[in-house]
Amino acid sequence: MATDLEFVDSHVHYWQPSVNDWYAALRSRPIYRDILPCDFPAGSGHVHVSAVSSPRWAIEESRWLERVRQDTGLPSAIIGTIDPAAPFAAIERDLRIQAQSPAFRGVRVFSGLDPAADTARRLLRLLADQSQVFDLIARQADLTSYLPLVERSPDTVVVLEHAGWPDPSEPGFRPWREVITSFAAFGNVDCKISGLGMALGTTDPERLRPYVETCLELFGIDRCMFASNFPVDSVAGTYDDLIAAYRHITSPLGAEAQHKLFAANARRRYRLLN
């Protein structure tokens, strides 16, 4: 992989199932092995995003990550999670505990959050009050249901994960473009260009290009960032292949734009410690 440009990887997962079996949903997959900072190419920073199979493990994971950070200097920022079925007082408590880590920057909720429910509205309000980020994870078919929530939460920083998790089936491209066009209209929403290997099953830059270029067109250079989603995206190819594809697609943009997309925007949005 070319190393002439800084890369802050704004979406990685560490896990250590040999010690902490918190990821039951991954047990049957080849990636269910210890993945630690040393398993990534040397870079300029990582944003770790929680992938525990049950939110009941969020506190234990946050404490483990803080120990990893103290030992290795990584991750540079942490996106945790909460249990959307818990009483809101418990959600507030869990956020306070996770925020004991200086690297904590917000949450994503992988499943179970009803965007029309009062819990979702209160969660985004709480995150705004605490200057934390809401990483929005939803498949393309479910994204539209989040639009009213985001519209009612203009003070909350929202990062749309995995470029809106496009469905590559025909005629999938047009509906995907339409829904992320709606998100791009909200000035508080950034787009994390990640997970395309997972969604499309390839790291071929020509297959990724229309999705990457659409995100850049709609959100603009200042509101997009690249990420690997590794080890999950390893189903499509190597880490080097994926990052090389992003670099190839964006090579005509020039050094300043590439620096924003590969490093500066993630560093600013997640307030990286290093």
N, C-alpha and C positions, 0 to 999 in steps of 0.2 A: 504494500500500500504506500502511495506517495505520502511523504511526511513533511512536505514543504509548507503546508498550511496547518495551523492549529485546529484541533478538533475537540470540542467539548461534546461528549456523547450525552444527549439530554434524555435518554431512555434506555437504561440497562436494568438487568435483574441479577442480583447475587442470590445464591442459595447454597445451603450446606446440608443436604439431606442425610449425610453420614452422621450428623450431630442433631439437626433440627428437622424433624419430619413434618413440615408445615404446608406441604404442597401436594396434597393427595391427588389433585386433579392431573398432576404431571407424572405420576409414578410409572405409567406404562410407556413413557416417551424416552427416546435416547438422550435427551437433554437433562434427564433427571439424574444429575451427578453434581458433585461439588463444583460451583462456579463462584470464583472469588476475584477480587480486583486483579490479581496476578494473571488471570486467564484472559485478560483483554490486552490488546496492543497498548504500548505506552502512549498516553495521550495527555490532554490538558485538564481533564475533569470528567466526572460521571454524575448524572442525576439518577439515583436509584428509585425505581417505582415498585411499590409493593405488589407482590403476586401471590400472597398467601391464599390458600384455598378456602379458608374461613376467616372472617374478620376477627374472630376471637383470638387469633394469633398475632394481631397487629402490634400489641404492646411488647410481646416477647421479641418479635422481629425488630422493632425499633430499638430495643435495648441491645440486641445482638449487632445491629448495624452500627450503633454508636461505638461499640467495642472494636468492630472492624475499622471504623474510621480513625479511632485513636491509634490503632496499630499500624495502619497503612496510609493514612491521609485521604482515603477514599471510602465512601462516596463523598463528593463535594456538596451534594444536596440530596435530600430525601423527600420523596412523596409517599406518605403513608396511606392509611385507609381507616374507615370506621364501619361500624355495623349499622346499616340503615334501619334495621328492625328494632334497635335498642331505644329505650326512652331517651329523649333529647338530653336530659341531664347526664346520662352515661356517655353520649356522644361528646358532649363538652368536656367531660372528665378525660376521655380517651385522647382527645386533641391536646389537652393540657399535658398529659403524660408524654405523648410523642414529641411535643414541643420542648421538652427538656433537653433534647438534642439540639445543639447549635445549628445543625445542618437541616433541621426540619423545615419544609417549605409549603406543605399543604397535603391534600389528599386526592386520591381517585377512589371511586367505588365501582368495583368491577361488575357487580350484579346486585339486584334487589332494591335499588334506589328508584322510587317512582318520581319522575320529574314533576308530576302534577301535585304531589303530596306536600303537606306543610313542612315535613322534615327536610325535603330538598330546599325549599325556600329559606328555611331557618339556617340550614347548613351553609348555603352560599352567603347569607348575611353575616354569619359568624366568621367565615373565612375572610370576608372583606374587612370586617372590624379588626381582625388580627393580621392583616396584610399577608394573608396566605393565598395559595393558588388552588384552584379547582381544576385538576386534570380530568377532562371529560372523555371517558371511554364508552363508546357505543358503536355497534355495527351500523352500517349505512341505513338499513331499514328502520332502525330505532332512533336515528338522529333527530328527525323532525319533531318528535315528542319533547325534545329538550329546548326547542326554540323559545317557547313562552317563558320558561324558567330563566334562560339566559337574558332574554329581553327585560325581565323584571329585576335583573341583578346587574345593573350597569357598573356598579362599583367593585364587582368581584372580578379578579383576573382569572380568565378561563383559558386553558390550553387544550385545544382539540387534538387528542391523541390519534396517531396512526392515520393522519390525513383524512379523518372521517371514516376509516376502515372500509374502503370501497369494495363493492361486490363486482367482480370482474365479469359476471355473466352478462350476456347480451339481453336487453339493451341497458346494461348496468351503468355505463359511463355517464349518460345524460342525467339520470336521476341523481347520481352522486354529485355531479357538478352543480345541479340545481340546489341541493340541500347545503353544500358547503358555501355556495354563493350567499345563502341566507345568513350563515354564521359569519362570513367575512364582512357583512354589513355592520356587525357589532364591533365597535372600536376596542372593546375590552377582550377580544378573543384573538389569541395567537394560534397558529397552525404548526403542529409538530409533524414533520414529514418523516414518518417512521412506520414500521409494520407493513410496508408495501411488499416485502419479500414474503411475509406470512400470508397476506391477502392474495397476491398474484402468483405465488409459487415460483418466483424467478428473481434473479438479480440482473437480468439483461437490461442494460440502460435504455434500450429502445422500447421495451415494455413498460418501464417505469416512467419514461419521459413525459407522456401526456398527463400523468397524475402530478408529477413534480411541477411541470410548467403551469398547470392549471392552478395549483396552490400558490405559486409565486405570482401569477397574474392576479388572482383574486385578493390575496392577503397582502401582497407586496413584500419586498425584501426584508423590511424591518419587522414584520410580524410572522416570519417563518423561521424554523430551525430544523436542522437535520438530526436524526438519532438512529441508532442501530436496531433497537428492540432485541438485542442479543441477550441470551442465547436463543430466544424463540425464533428469530428470523433465520437461524442456521438451517431451517428446513429448506431454504431456497438457495443457499450458497454460503460462501465463507464471508467472514467479517471484511476482509480485504476487498472481496468482489463487490460487496454492497457499497462500501464507502467509495471505491473507485468509480462505481456507476454514478453516484451522486456527484462526484467531482467532474466526471466526463460531461454530464448533463449541464452543469453550471459553469463549465470552463469559459464560455463566451461572455460571462457576466463581469469578469474582472476581479482583481484581488480584493477590493474593498467589499463588494457584495458577497463574495465567497466567505470572507472573514466574518461577516455578520451571520450568514447562514450556518456556518460550521462552528462558530465559537461565540461571538460577541452577543448575539441575541439570547442564547441560552444562558450565558453568564449573567446578563442583565435580568432576564425574567426570573431566574431561580436564585439570584443573589448568591452566586457560588462563593464558598469559603476559600477555595484555591483554584 
